[in-house]
Each structure stands twice: as C-alpha cells, then as structure tokens.
C-alpha cells in the first residue's frame, strides 16, 4: 500500500455539519413522537379512571380490517 492510495483518518472531520444536523433532526423528531405518545397514554389512563368512577360500560365493536378476530 502506498501513501497515494491509503486513507488518512485525520483528514476527515468526525463532527461535520451534515452529521450534526442529522443527529439534531433525529432527536427532535423522536422527542415530538414521544411527547405525542405520552399524551395518548395519559388519555387512555384518564379514560379508564373516569369510566370506572362513573361506572360507564362501553361496548366497543371493531370492524376494521386489522382486527385480530377477523384476521384469524
């Protein structure tokens, strides 16, 4: 191997602008998704607590195509 064909790792910057922006985008998008799912989970717990206090008995019928009972 000659010096002309070898790659020197000191020439490449590890923290370039593109990598930094991709990492920031990844963190921001996943933080927004985590925030949304947190509120969805809180809403589910809130409904369970509310319906048990008010003694609400809802019967849910799921006729969607991804229902496990219709798939099996």
BELCORBEL-V884160 format. One record per backbone hydrogen bond with DSSP energy under -0.5 kcal/mol. NH is the residue of the N-H (numbers start at 1). CO is the residue of the C=O. Records with the same first field share a line. If there is no record, write none. Layout:
BEGIN
NH: CO + CO
END
This chain:
BEGIN
6: 2
9: 7
11: 8
12: 9
16: 14
20: 16
21: 17
22: 18
23: 19
24: 20
25: 21
26: 22
27: 23
28: 24
29: 25
30: 26
31: 27
32: 28
33: 29
34: 30
35: 31
36: 32
37: 33
38: 34
39: 35
40: 36
41: 37
42: 38
43: 39
44: 40
45: 41
46: 42
47: 43
48: 44
49: 45
50: 46
51: 47
52: 48
53: 49
54: 50
55: 51
56: 51
58: 56
60: 58
62: 60
63: 61
67: 64
71: 67
72: 68
END
